Amino acid sequence: VFQAFPGSTFMVPGDHDAVQSIETYYSAFYGPRDYTFIYGNTRFIALNDTESLAAEGTFTEAQYTWLEATLAAATEEHIIIVQQHPIVQPPWGNGKGFSITQRLRAANLYAQYGVELVISGDTHGYEYRLIDRSAITGMNGSFYQLVTGGAGGKITTYGGDHFYTVVRITDAGIEVTRIDEPDSNLKMTITGDN
């Protein structure tokens, strides 16, 4: 499927990957589970928070060490984190969300280093909201969280669970648009080196 797409595809493992051996299969076919790349004026950091079903929504100490070093070295204008589980589960959410015991630590680290956006899936729906101390008691700072789990809806009928999310990054900032039309003719233009 991804070979037909003329652009680049970047993924993070999720709970469906953890059903199998992530070490054996995910890494062999898709590459590292934690990685970073720069596109234009933005640093993306992809994190595996589902090493196994027993450890869903958690980071290891080695990941925290790598993450903090990566964030501390970032000089880009924007920083975006991509991970499977939302830091704060939406109230309507049907997933587990990020570990409650690790939530404050991860959120403070993101805020400390100026992360603007955390993109997650897992929860089958859409939410775009500010995460701050009203969402996580004791948090210092804030960032936006985008839950874009539209692929989780039933594929046999259209009921609003399937949608596209377009994230545009410009010098002015980050813009998030939800496209929620079952018959939309979405056209994608690829620019630059892919």
C-alpha positions in Angstrom: 0.0 0.0 0.0 2.6 2.5 1.0 4.8 1.8 -2.0 2.1 3.4 -4.2 2.3 6.6 -2.2 4.7 9.1 -3.8 5.7 10.7 -0.5 7.3 9.5 2.6 5.5 7.4 5.2 6.4 7.5 8.9 4.8 5.2 11.4 4.8 4.3 15.1 3.8 0.9 16.5 0.5 0.4 18.2 -1.4 -2.3 20.1 -2.1 -4.3 17.0 1.6 -4.5 16.3 2.2 -5.6 19.9 0.0 -8.7 19.4 2.9 -10.0 17.4 6.6 -9.6 18.3 7.4 -6.0 17.7 11.1 -6.8 17.9 10.8 -9.4 15.2 8.2 -8.1 12.8 7.8 -4.4 13.2 11.5 -3.5 13.2 12.2 -5.9 10.3 9.5 -4.3 8.0 9.3 -0.7 9.2 12.6 0.1 11.0 13.3 1.7 14.4 10.5 2.0 16.9 11.8 5.3 18.2 13.2 7.8 15.8 13.4 11.5 14.8 13.6 13.4 11.6 13.5 17.0 10.4 11.2 18.2 7.7 11.6 21.9 6.9 11.4 23.9 10.1 9.9 21.0 12.2 11.4 18.2 14.2 9.3 15.1 14.4 9.8 12.6 17.2 8.2 9.2 16.9 7.9 7.1 20.0 6.8 3.6 20.7 4.6 3.5 23.8 3.4 -0.1 23.2 6.3 -2.4 23.5 3.9 -5.1 24.6 0.2 -5.3 25.5 1.2 -5.6 29.1 3.2 -2.3 28.8 0.7 -0.3 26.7 0.9 3.4 27.0 4.3 3.5 28.7 7.9 4.6 28.0 11.0 2.8 29.3 13.8 4.7 31.2 16.0 4.3 28.1 13.3 6.0 26.0 13.0 8.9 28.5 16.8 9.3 28.3 16.8 9.3 24.5 13.7 11.5 24.3 15.1 14.2 26.7 18.5 14.2 24.8 16.7 14.5 21.5 14.4 17.3 22.8 17.4 19.2 24.4 19.3 19.1 21.1 16.4 20.3 18.9 16.8 23.7 17.4 13.9 23.6 14.9 11.1 26.1 15.1 8.4 23.4 15.7 8.5 20.1 17.6 5.8 17.4 17.0 5.6 14.1 18.9 3.9 11.1 17.4 2.8 8.2 19.6 0.1 5.6 19.7 -1.7 6.6 22.9 -3.1 10.0 23.8 -1.5 11.6 26.8 -5.0 12.5 28.1 -7.7 10.1 27.0 -10.7 11.9 25.6 -13.8 11.6 27.8 -15.6 9.5 25.1 -12.4 7.4 24.4 -12.5 3.7 24.0 -8.8 3.0 24.5 -6.5 2.8 27.4 -4.6 6.1 26.9 -1.2 6.9 28.1 -0.2 5.4 31.5 -1.6 7.5 34.4 1.6 6.8 36.4 3.8 8.3 33.6 1.5 11.0 32.2 2.8 13.9 34.3 6.4 13.1 33.6 5.9 12.9 29.8 3.7 16.0 29.7 6.1 18.1 31.7 9.0 16.9 29.5 7.1 17.9 26.3 6.1 21.3 27.7 9.6 22.0 29.1 11.2 21.6 25.6 8.5 23.4 23.7 6.6 20.6 22.0 3.7 22.2 20.2 1.7 19.1 19.2 1.3 15.5 20.2 -0.4 13.4 17.6 -1.8 10.1 18.6 -4.3 7.4 17.5 -5.5 4.4 19.4 -8.8 6.0 20.5 -11.2 5.7 17.5 -12.3 9.2 16.9 -11.1 12.8 16.7 -10.1 15.4 19.3 -7.9 18.5 19.1 -7.4 20.2 22.4 -5.0 22.1 24.7 -3.3 20.0 27.3 -2.4 22.0 30.4 -2.7 21.9 34.2 -6.5 21.7 33.9 -6.1 18.3 32.1 -3.1 17.1 34.1 -2.8 18.2 37.7 0.7 19.5 38.5 1.6 20.1 34.8 3.9 23.0 34.0 3.2 24.5 30.5 1.0 23.3 27.7 0.9 21.7 24.3 -1.9 20.7 21.9 -3.0 17.0 21.5 -4.5 15.7 18.3 -6.2 12.4 18.5 -6.8 11.1 15.0 -8.1 7.6 15.2 -10.4 7.8 12.2 -9.4 4.5 10.8 -10.8 2.7 13.8 -14.4 3.0 12.7 -16.5 0.3 11.1 -15.6 -0.1 7.4 -18.9 -1.6 6.4 -20.9 1.6 7.0 -20.1 5.2 7.1 -21.0 6.7 10.5 -18.6 9.6 10.9 -15.8 7.4 12.3 -13.7 7.6 9.2 -12.0 10.9 8.4 -8.7 12.4 7.2 -6.7 14.8 9.3 -4.4 17.3 7.5 -1.7 18.9 9.4 0.0 21.9 7.7 3.1 23.4 9.1 4.1 26.9 8.0 6.2 29.7 9.3 3.0 31.0 11.0 2.5 27.8 13.0 0.7 24.5 12.9 -2.8 24.2 11.4 -5.0 21.1 11.9 -8.0 20.4 9.6 -10.4 17.5 9.8 -11.9 16.4 6.6 -15.1 14.4 7.4 -16.8 13.7 4.1 -17.2 10.1 3.0 -17.2 11.0 -0.7 -14.6 13.8 -0.7 -12.2 13.8 -3.5 -9.1 14.4 -1.5 -6.1 15.4 -3.6 -2.7 15.5 -2.2 0.2 17.6 -3.6 3.7 16.5 -2.7 6.3 19.3 -2.7 10.0 19.2 -2.1 12.2 16.1 -1.8 10.3 13.1 -0.5 
